[in-house]
Amino acid sequence: MEHYLDNSATTRVSPKAAQRAVEIMTEIYGNPSSLHTLGIRAEEVLGSSRRTVAQALGVSSGEIYFTSGGTEANNLAVLGTAKWLRKRGNRIVTTAIEHSSVAESMNELEEEGFEVIRLTPDSSGHISPESFENSINEKTILVSSMYVNNETGLILPVDKLKRIIEDKNSPAVLHSDCVQAFCKIPVKPQKLGIDIATVSAHKLHAPKGVGAIYIRKGLHTKPRQFGGEQERKIRPGTEPLPLIAAFAEAIKEINISANYRAVTALNELLRKKLAEMNLTINSPSDALPYILNFSVPGIRSETMLHFLASEGIYVSSGSACAKGKPSHVLTAMGLNKNTADSALRVSFSAENTADDITALTEAIARGKNTLATR
């Protein structure tokens, strides 16, 4: 029996979302830009899907642009916005624990002459509003902070950043990578003060290959692609309508409050069992319950991960995008090398049950006994 606990990497596509994708591929397969009847039907599906994403974010559908996923959306948000605003300053404030799609975009901007300030967590794993306040100034043109960290579940103080930007008389645009937060907790950019938000479908039981970016009305960003009128030229190219429609279908199925309660119970159960096993928990106590990072001292992450996989239990050693490289998140948190090298990430969805927790902890116990003797 399989026990899938790697939902922050990707989720199983829901039957309804998969069925919707097949329906679009086989029945409403016209190009949304075509002017004939089949194209018009496709355009109607595109518009309806855009409204679903917008409603989930509490914004206007005209502020939503579809992308190929969270990575492209983050690249567009960071690179496009910084280059648009370059005449107003060159200082960017971000964190040292961003997803690689943001972190590597920042590296690119740094090479182009931008000043990038990367805030690190304190000993508890948090990044305080005061850290942002001490770094944002009148030359800051972009502040980019994820809402929820993809390795530890840390919730960052995104809701306080717009006020800091305004108090500093800064022209900065506030971008937030909301991939791990969207449809798990309420994400309302206008209420939070977020100017640009990025989300992804395959973390929500929809297919891989589609995401979206919210850009507040009145803001501009330079596109990264060229060659068409689609998505109002912000992201040209024929829209992958089957994926977009499946994305919208998956959103409709989600009950944020019910799912949160169920996942919180699982997180608490796992924390209790890990404590009984004297394992080290790396996620803060107030982290999003969907993610729990912990270490099995003395056994390298990759070794334990493969042992668990051999027993049909699937977890991660960190961000799936890192492909086994040392975690820059845990390093930034100041964890010692042994703790970081033995870290595992469990990430839940509403499909998980207490049986998954039992299977995981029992397998870890067997793994400790087996692998320690090798």
C-alpha positions in Angstrom: 0.0 0.0 0.0 1.3 3.5 -0.8 1.4 6.3 1.6 2.0 9.6 -0.2 3.3 12.4 2.0 5.0 14.7 -0.5 2.1 17.0 -1.5 4.2 20.1 -1.4 6.1 18.7 -4.3 3.0 17.8 -6.2 -0.4 16.3 -5.6 -2.5 13.5 -7.2 -4.8 15.0 -9.8 -8.4 14.7 -8.6 -10.8 12.6 -10.8 -13.0 15.6 -11.5 -10.1 17.8 -12.6 -8.7 15.0 -14.8 -12.2 14.5 -16.3 -12.5 18.2 -17.0 -9.1 18.2 -18.8 -10.1 15.3 -21.0 -13.5 16.9 -21.8 -11.7 20.1 -23.0 -9.1 18.1 -25.0 -11.7 16.0 -26.8 -14.8 18.2 -26.9 -13.9 21.9 -26.5 -10.6 21.6 -28.2 -10.6 24.9 -30.2 -8.0 27.6 -29.8 -9.4 30.3 -27.5 -8.1 32.9 -30.0 -10.0 31.4 -33.0 -13.1 33.3 -34.1 -15.2 30.3 -35.1 -17.8 28.6 -32.9 -15.4 26.1 -31.4 -12.9 28.8 -30.6 -15.6 30.9 -29.0 -16.6 28.0 -26.8 -13.0 27.6 -25.8 -12.8 31.3 -25.0 -15.8 31.0 -22.8 -14.1 28.2 -20.8 -11.0 30.3 -20.5 -13.0 33.2 -19.2 -14.9 31.1 -16.7 -11.7 29.5 -15.4 -10.1 32.9 -15.0 -13.1 34.1 -13.0 -12.7 31.0 -10.7 -9.1 31.8 -10.0 -9.9 35.4 -9.4 -12.8 34.6 -7.1 -10.5 32.4 -5.0 -8.1 35.3 -4.6 -10.8 37.9 -4.1 -9.7 40.0 -7.1 -10.9 41.0 -10.6 -10.6 38.5 -13.4 -8.8 41.2 -15.4 -6.0 41.0 -12.9 -5.3 37.3 -13.5 -2.8 36.0 -16.1 -2.2 32.3 -16.7 1.4 31.0 -16.9 3.0 27.5 -17.2 3.3 27.3 -13.4 4.7 28.9 -10.3 8.3 29.1 -11.6 7.4 31.1 -14.7 5.0 33.3 -12.6 7.8 34.1 -10.1 10.3 34.8 -12.9 7.8 37.2 -14.5 7.0 38.9 -11.2 10.6 39.4 -10.1 12.4 40.1 -13.3 9.7 41.9 -15.1 8.8 44.2 -12.2 12.4 45.0 -11.3 13.2 46.0 -14.9 10.1 48.0 -15.2 10.8 50.0 -12.1 14.6 50.4 -12.5 14.5 54.1 -13.2 13.0 54.6 -9.7 15.8 52.8 -7.8 17.8 49.5 -7.8 17.3 48.1 -4.3 15.4 44.9 -3.8 14.5 43.3 -0.4 13.8 39.5 -0.3 14.5 36.6 2.0 17.2 34.0 2.1 14.6 31.2 2.2 12.7 31.8 -1.1 11.9 29.2 -3.6 14.7 28.8 -6.2 12.6 30.4 -8.9 12.7 33.6 -6.9 16.2 33.1 -5.5 17.8 32.5 -8.9 15.9 35.4 -10.4 17.4 37.6 -7.7 20.9 36.3 -8.6 20.3 37.3 -12.2 19.2 40.8 -11.1 22.3 41.1 -8.9 24.5 40.4 -11.9 22.7 43.2 -13.8 23.6 45.7 -11.1 20.6 45.6 -8.7 21.3 45.6 -5.0 19.6 42.6 -3.4 19.1 42.4 0.4 18.4 38.8 1.6 16.9 38.6 5.1 17.8 35.5 7.2 15.6 33.8 9.8 16.3 34.3 13.5 17.2 31.3 15.8 13.5 30.4 16.0 13.2 30.2 12.2 11.2 33.3 11.8 11.8 36.5 9.9 10.4 39.5 11.8 8.6 42.5 10.4 11.4 44.6 12.0 13.9 42.9 9.7 12.0 44.1 6.7 11.6 47.6 8.3 15.3 47.9 8.8 16.0 47.0 5.1 13.3 48.8 3.1 14.1 52.4 2.2 13.1 55.1 -0.4 15.3 53.4 -3.1 13.6 50.0 -2.7 11.6 49.2 -5.8 10.6 45.6 -5.0 9.9 43.5 -1.9 9.5 39.8 -2.6 8.6 37.5 0.3 6.9 34.1 0.0 3.8 33.7 2.1 4.5 30.1 3.3 7.9 28.5 3.1 7.9 25.3 1.0 10.4 23.4 3.2 9.3 24.2 6.8 5.8 25.7 6.5 7.0 28.9 8.1 4.4 31.7 7.6 6.0 35.0 6.8 4.6 38.4 7.9 3.4 39.3 4.4 0.4 41.0 5.8 2.5 43.7 7.5 4.8 44.5 4.7 2.7 47.0 2.7 2.3 49.2 5.8 6.1 49.2 6.2 6.6 50.1 2.6 4.2 53.0 2.9 5.7 54.2 6.2 9.2 54.2 4.5 7.9 56.3 1.6 9.2 53.6 -0.6 8.0 53.1 -4.2 8.3 49.3 -3.8 5.9 46.8 -5.3 5.1 43.9 -3.0 5.3 40.5 -4.6 4.5 37.3 -2.7 5.0 33.7 -3.8 1.8 32.2 -2.6 2.2 28.7 -4.1 2.2 26.9 -0.8 -0.5 29.0 0.7 -3.1 29.2 -2.0 -6.3 27.3 -1.2 -4.8 26.1 2.1 -5.3 29.3 4.0 -7.2 32.3 2.7 -5.0 34.3 0.3 -6.6 37.7 -0.5 -4.0 40.0 -2.0 -6.0 43.2 -1.7 -6.6 42.5 2.0 -3.0 41.5 2.6 -1.6 44.5 0.6 0.1 42.2 -2.0 0.5 43.9 -5.4 1.6 40.7 -7.3 0.8 37.2 -6.2 1.9 33.9 -7.8 0.1 30.5 -7.6 0.4 27.0 -9.1 -2.1 24.4 -10.0 -0.3 21.1 -9.3 -0.1 21.7 -5.5 -4.0 21.7 -5.5 -4.8 18.3 -7.2 -4.7 19.9 -10.6 -2.3 19.0 -13.5 1.3 20.2 -13.8 2.0 22.8 -16.3 -0.3 25.7 -15.3 -0.2 28.5 -12.8 -1.3 32.1 -12.5 -0.1 35.5 -11.6 -2.2 38.3 -10.1 -1.0 41.8 -11.0 -2.9 44.6 -9.3 -4.7 46.9 -11.7 -2.6 49.8 -12.6 0.7 48.0 -12.2 3.0 47.1 -15.1 5.6 44.4 -15.6 7.9 43.7 -18.5 6.9 40.4 -20.2 9.5 37.6 -20.5 8.0 36.1 -23.7 6.9 37.7 -27.0 4.8 36.7 -30.0 1.1 37.0 -29.4 -1.9 38.8 -27.9 -2.7 36.1 -25.4 -3.0 37.1 -21.7 -2.9 40.7 -22.8 0.7 40.2 -24.0 1.9 39.7 -20.4 2.3 36.0 -21.1 1.8 35.4 -24.9 1.3 31.9 -26.4 -1.7 29.7 -26.8 -3.2 29.0 -23.5 -3.2 25.3 -22.3 -7.0 25.3 -21.9 -7.3 21.7 -20.7 -4.9 22.4 -17.8 -6.5 25.8 -17.1 -10.0 24.3 -16.9 -8.7 21.5 -14.7 -7.1 24.1 -12.4 -10.4 25.8 -12.0 -12.2 22.5 -11.4 -9.7 21.6 -8.6 -10.2 25.0 -6.9 -14.0 24.5 -6.9 -13.6 21.2 -5.0 -11.5 22.7 -2.1 -13.0 23.4 1.3 -10.2 25.4 2.9 -11.6 25.3 6.5 -12.5 21.6 6.5 -9.1 20.7 5.0 -7.2 22.8 7.4 -8.9 21.2 10.4 -8.1 17.7 9.1 -4.5 18.5 8.2 -3.9 20.2 11.6 -5.0 17.0 13.4 -2.5 15.0 11.3 0.3 17.5 11.9 -0.3 17.4 15.7 -0.4 13.6 15.6 2.9 13.4 13.8 4.5 16.0 16.0 3.5 13.9 19.0 4.9 10.7 17.6 8.1 12.3 16.5 8.6 13.7 20.0 8.1 10.3 21.5 10.9 9.0 19.1 13.2 11.9 20.3 13.5 13.2 16.7 14.3 16.8 16.0 11.4 18.9 14.6 12.7 21.8 12.4 9.4 23.5 11.5 8.3 26.3 13.9 5.4 25.4 16.2 3.3 28.1 14.4 4.1 26.8 10.9 1.4 26.0 8.3 0.2 22.5 9.3 0.4 21.2 5.8 4.2 21.0 6.1 6.4 19.4 8.8 10.2 19.3 8.5 12.1 17.0 11.0 15.5 15.3 11.2 16.4 11.7 12.0 19.9 12.2 13.5 22.7 10.0 12.2 21.0 9.0 9.0 21.3 11.1 5.9 18.1 12.3 4.3 18.6 10.5 1.0 19.3 7.2 2.7 16.2 7.4 4.8 14.1 8.7 2.0 15.0 5.7 -0.2 14.4 3.3 2.7 10.9 4.7 3.2 10.2 4.6 -0.6 11.1 0.9 -0.6 8.3 0.5 1.8 5.8 2.5 -0.2 6.1 5.7 1.8 6.9 8.9 -0.1 8.3 12.0 1.6 10.9 14.5 0.6 14.3 15.6 1.7 13.4 19.3 1.0 12.3 21.2 -2.0 11.7 18.9 -5.0 13.3 21.6 -7.2 16.6 21.2 -5.3 17.1 17.6 -6.4 19.0 16.5 -3.4 21.2 19.6 -3.0 21.8 20.9 0.6 18.8 22.9 1.8 19.5 26.6 1.6 16.5 27.1 3.9 17.8 25.0 6.7 21.2 26.5 6.3 19.8 30.0 6.6 18.0 28.9 9.7 21.4 28.1 11.3 20.8 24.4 11.7 24.0 22.4 12.2 25.2 20.3 9.3 24.2 16.9 10.8 20.6 18.1 11.5 20.3 19.6 8.0 21.8 16.6 6.3 19.3 14.3 8.0 16.1 16.4 7.4 12.9 15.1 5.9 9.8 17.0 4.8 6.4 15.6 5.2 3.6 17.5 3.4 0.0 16.7 3.7 -3.2 17.0 1.7 -6.8 16.3 2.6 -6.4 12.8 1.2 -4.0 11.8 4.0 -5.2 9.9 7.1 -3.8 8.8 10.5 -2.9 5.5 8.8 -0.3 7.4 6.8 1.2 8.7 10.0 1.4 5.3 11.6 3.0 3.8 8.5 5.5 6.6 8.4 6.6 6.5 12.0 6.8 2.7 12.2 8.9 2.7 9.0 11.2 5.4 10.4 11.7 3.2 13.5 12.6 0.2 11.4 14.8 2.4 9.2 16.7 3.7 12.3 17.4 0.1 13.4 18.3 -1.2 9.9 20.3 1.7 8.6 22.2 2.4 11.9 23.8 -1.1 11.7 25.1 -0.6 8.2 
